[in-house]
Amino acid sequence: MFRREEEQRDTEEIRVVTSLRDTPEGIELAGSRWRLLFYYARLILVALVLAFLVKAFVVEAYNIPSESMRNTLLVGDFLLAEKLTFGPRIPFTNLRLPAISDPQVGDVIVFRSPEDDDKSYIKRVIAVGGDEVQIIDKTVFINGVPVDDSQYAIHSDTTLLPRTSAYPRDNFGPLRVPEGEYFVLGDNRDNSSDSRFWGCVPRELVTGKALMIHWSWRHDSDAPRASLGNPLSLFKTAAYHVRSFPDHVRWGRVFKTIE
């Protein structure tokens, strides 16, 4: 008899606990959880929208994979390019916002490749529409006047290629740059694919102006490679980079403005 009363009392207690979700306190607790979930979801959505707007209209990040702009930009540099100056393109359209100014001679610009719209290049503006460009034995002439580009241009190959159209690297032109287009060169003149090979850049392909290097990481060809098929390699690679982190960061290039 006592056991049956205890079982009945336990059943009533379980029923009371289970029914708490139907009480005002239980409903309020469940509601607060949903409000908290909705709050964080809204924060994430707002952050994503803001990131999209900043990337589309204000500034975009790029990394340097080649040596075409050495020594201004090195392989492993991560840079920011601002878009407002040249008028950012409205996403999913061919419309652009009004530009503050057009690219000028000496600007380092980011643009979509004239040959492949899916690729972005970064080069220096050498001449604008109406200018005549000629290269004679590696020396650039604009409107017949030699350009002193020693502050940023380098020549790693002392060999002079023949003066024929088949070898435009060291001897090129003369060429009159069409209006609304730009003649661009890489600062590493002997190791750059640029306007000497695929022509001038139309204004509509220009997407931004290089602003500054926000991070720079020296590539190490001796670093161990991680493989999903070998889980141990993941730990080895991570440990290697943590150990060598101070030596691989080019601290002197972090936050360096691009000129």
C-alpha positions, 0 to 999 in steps of 0.5 A, a space after each residue: 500500500 505504501 509503495 503504491 502511494 509512493 509510485 502515485 506521488 512520483 508520477 504526480 511529481 513527474 507530471 508537474 515537472 513535465 507540465 512546466 513548459 505550459 506555465 508562464 515561466 516555461 513559455 517565457 523561457 522558451 520565448 527568450 531562447 528564440 529571441 536570443 537566437 533571432 538576435 544573433 541571426 540578425 547580427 550575422 545577417 547585418 554583418 554579412 550585408 555590411 561586408 558585402 557592401 564594403 567589398 562592393 563599394 569601398 575596399 577589396 582585399 587582394 593577394 600578390 601571386 607573381 613577381 610582376 610588380 616587384 619590388 613595389 609588391 612582393 609575392 605573399 603581400 596582401 593589399 587593400 584597394 579602394 574603389 570609391 576614387 574610380 567609381 565602383 561598379 554596382 554589383 550584378 549590373 554594368 552601372 557605376 557610381 560617379 567617380 571622384 577622379 580617373 586613373 593618373 600616370 603613376 597610379 597602381 591600379 587593379 583591373 579586370 584582365 582584357 583577355 579574361 574577365 574573371 582575372 584581376 591584374 595589378 599594374 602601374 599606369 604609364 600613359 593615359 588616353 592621347 599619350 604616345 608610348 614608345 620603349 627603346 632599349 628598356 627606356 620608356 618614352 612618353 610623347 617623345 620624352 624619356 621617363 625617369 622610372 628608377 624609383 619603382 621600375 627594375 630590370 632583372 635581365 641585362 639582355 636586350 631582345 631584338 627590335 621586332 614586334 615579336 619581342 615587345 618587352 624591351 622595344 615597343 611602339 610607338 603607340 598612341 593610347 586610345 581615349 578612355 584607355 590606359 597603358 600599364 606596365 609591371 614594375 618588374 619590367 623584364 618579368 611582366 605580362 602587361 600592355 606591351 603584350 595584350 594592349 591598353 586597359 579600357 576605363 570600364 575594366 578598372 576596379 580600384 586603386 592600390 592603397 596599402 599592404 595590410 599583411 605580408 608573408 614570405 613564402 617558404 618552399 621548404 615548408 611541409 605540405 599538409 595532406 588530408 590523407 595523412 592527418 599527421 601532416 596537418 599537425 606537422 604543418 601547423 607546428 612548423 608555421 607556428 614555430 617559424 611565424 616570426 621569421 616569415 612575416 615581413 613586419 616592415 611591409 605591414 601597413 605600408 602604403 603603395 606608391 
